[in-house]
Amino acid sequence: MSLLHTLGNAPDFKNLSANELEGVEAAMTVRVYRDGHVFIREGEPGDSLFLIIEGEVIATRKAKDGSATLLARMASGDLFGLLALIDEGPRSASCVALGECVVASLPRRRFQQLYNSQAPAAYTFQYMVARQLVRDVRATNEALIRQMLDYTESEVHAALQHVSVEFRPSRGGEEIGDDESTQ
């Protein structure tokens, strides 16, 4: 299976012409990866997103005890590596090839070129990225809800209070006080 075939079969790209699909294909690089290849390492900076053409990739995150927690098992047509590409933050999970796979990559520079162009393909690609982000957020929400159901109300309240303090937004490097963050 080729990148052009994968793009052409993606519902979001169905309305694009052959020339527009070829433009997206030209921005990406396709390679074959061996079993165990690490595409993304949790905590490291990232500058590319990936599209699986053939094969499977797993996403894991380290738990506090050092063990790996499986977040997702992805296959042909799935995108990964989106967050760091957009916000330039550290990778939130590790992604590893599960068996041999064919994967296309799109570096930040080329993503920004697509993003800034007026071509219908750029809009479609942006929409595809947004849909994948929504699917990821929904899956995370569902996992959190399942996990929270295992705890008492007071345990959930304590955990949410801790998270609200730990991830409180800041202004210019200074933490926002309790009275400011709720206004």
Buried (B, 14 or more C-beta within 10 A) or exposed (E): EEBBEBBBEBEBBEEBEEEBBBBBBEBBEBEEBEEEBEBBBBEEEBBBBBBBBBBBBBBBBEEEEEEBEEBBEBEBBBBBBBBBBBEEEEBBBBBBBBEBBBBBBBBBEBBEEBBEBEBBBBBBBBEBBEEBBEEBEEEEEEEEEEEEEEEEEEEBEEBEEEEEEEEEEEEEEEEEEEEEEEE
